Amino acid sequence: MIMPEKTNPPIAKKEPKITKIFGNELVDDYFWLRGKEKQEVIDYLTAENDYTKAKTNYLEPFIDELFTEMKNRIKEDDESVPYKFKDYYYYNKNEKGKEYKIYYRKHLNLENKEELLIDVNELAKDFEYYKIQTMKISPNQKLLAYSIDNTGYEKYSIQIKNLETGETSSTGVENIGWSFEWVDDNTLYYTLRDEAQRPYALKRHRLGSSTEEDRLIFEEKDITRRLTVWKSKDGKYLFMDSETTTSSETRFLDLSNPLGEFVVVLLREKDHEYSITHKDGFFYIVTNDDKATNFKLMRTAINKLAKNDWEEIIAHNDDVKLSWSIAFEPYLIIVKRHEGLIKIGIFFGKDDKRNHDVTFPEPVYGVWTGDNFEYSSDVLRLRYTSLITPVTIFDYQVKDKKLVLLKEDEVKNYNKEDYVTTRVNVKARDGVQVPISIVHKKGLTTPAPTMLYAYGSYGYSMDTNFSPTLVSLIERNMVYVIAHVRGGGELGRKWYEDGKMLKKKNTFYDFIDCAKYLIAEKVTSKEQLVVAGGSAGGLLMGAILNMAPELFQLVIARVPFVDVINTMLDETIPLTAQEWEEWGNPNEKEYFDYMLSYSPYDNIEAKDYPHILVTAGLNDPRVAYWEPAKMVAKLRVSKTDKNELLLKTNMGAGHGGASGRYEHMKETAFIYGYTLDKVGLVKK
């Protein structure tokens, strides 16, 4: 390969904006980057992209090779396992060379004629970005409602396709939240967003009417709360939840009268979270009430909603976190976590001897409930995977306690027996045991190049998913490690609580201690260690970049949340007010001081940093493009080393990057190609 000629990076101009708060004077030299409508902002981002391209141009043949390898590893022509909903079987297909899925159904049985629902490739052909967020079939199964976003900004609008005539029409319903539901064949309930992208209102729309006639059902004026709407599996009730990270307030509508009034289950209470499932005239409530940190399951009759009428069904357990329940006619599904793993419990009733947990074939795995739309079914559809097992679809036969294999994703040129995965605990500096999951080729000689990945926020658990693209790293003798740091939910609610708000630094300390462990145990070395994280995991990358830059060869921060103080002080930015329960409100001095002590943008210093690759999305509504852009601009004029600092902005996408499967794979190939080069696994 021909190495690039020396290229000078773009240097952003400085226009100081000063914020005075609690005796501090915060200087933001790059606030001007917030205006993407200004040509100078686009010019700067384009210059950064050009610089990145110039510095990595020599890698393009290898990146193309990686992309082709990744593409050839998957089954490009593929079909999902059909699921039954009322009178139809539904499924989707991928076709070779096409970016998006095509959705179909068959009437009554799988031998009948195939009926096209929608071809997303056709819908997306005129757009750089196209995503369908939600699809819902009407009760009579003659209409399909789906919400689309063609910018990446997550402003969804609802379209209706008449499945008898094939005609598609716009409802005029735009800028909805993530959820909507049919309640009869002519009526939709949906959540509407405000200017800060918060789902704040519930409205009802009648097909054929103007959106100006849509009835406002509920408006949430508390800017820290967001609305969701969903329907019970038996179709009898519509639920609306007004929630924060730590508080719930659920209302329900009896769908025997879909134009009726909602009834509140329990009014909001500070630090009380609960979720509702309906079954046989009872509400089953997963709740953390009365100091049930890991939640418990309660039950109450629909006409007895007062808390003192709730009956305990499953008691609180310090070792097992109850996540949620799903109702089927014969039983409940209890999704829970124990020892870092998802457990699927089958629950027939209190003290019922038929209660049991599903047994899975590997000691460390990830599992999720799949397409389960038939309320009366005694079969549970599951999606199963591990770091070495491709996504597998099982039907669990509840009566026989038997997993029936329906499909395992085909991965070409891959044999799981050639790889090994383990989980070990790392002792953090305060004595807490932090689990890490490891995968590599059998017989690998260490120390070896290693990628360490983590997220560590919102109680979200990083489960051990298989990735066919990741094989391209592991096959080239890299070790891949997931650090299950505090702030995630792997070890229960306390694991989350111990990595948020005024304990957020535990997330960063855990990650640094995991990196030190890998080096001390000679799994890898500082010169071979790559670390990666995205979004809130990008905050983790920014924090450890400032706290322990000497430990890493390369830091990859994808759409990183790095401008903590400025963002959390600005309520007009999407998600800000809703995030105060995660990070704290910097308008309060205690939280301001703590957040300022780790905010990546505010802690950049004149010192040596490792190689750094940062990505952004111009239309990202969750982590605005200017956060990574400002971070890079400040690092450029602060760092004292000669290592590379690259910013790559997708100018036509949002938080998740490219929407098409091939384009998304190309983004991954670029990151992996750059990674492999920086740890010496690319031949020069």
Secondary structure, DSSP 4 states (H G I P E B T S, - for coil): -PPPPP-PPP------EEEEETTEEEEETTGGGG-TTSHHHHHHHHHHHHHHHHHHGGGHHHHHHHHHHHHHHB-SSEEPPPEEETTEEEEEEE-TT-SS-EEEEEESSTTSPEEEEEEHHHHHTT-S--EEEEEEE-TTSSEEEEEEESSSS--BEEEEEETTT--EEE----SEEEEEEEEETTEEEEEEE-TTS-EEEEEEEETTS-GGGPEEEEE---TT-EEEEEE-TTSSEEEEEEE-SS-EEEEEEETTSTTS--EEEE---TT--EEEEEETTEEEEEE-TTT-TT-EEEEEETT--SGGG-EEEE--BTTEEEEEEEE-SS-EEEEEEETTEEEEEEE-STT-TT-EEPP-SSSS-EEEE-----TT-SEEEEEEE-SSS--EEEEEETTTTEEEEEEE--BTT--GGGEEEEEEEEE-TTS-EEEEEEEEETT--SS--EEEE----TT--------TTTHHHHTTT-EEEEE--TTSSTT-HHHHHTTSGGGTHHHHHHHHHHHHHHHHTTS--GGGEEEEEETHHHHHHHHHHHH-GGG-SEEEEES----HHHHHT-TTSTTTGGGHHHH--TTSHHHHHHHHHH-TGGG--SS---EEEEEEETT-SSS-THHHHHHHHHHHHH--S---EEEEEETT-BTTB-SSHHHHHHHHHHHHHHHHHHTT-S--
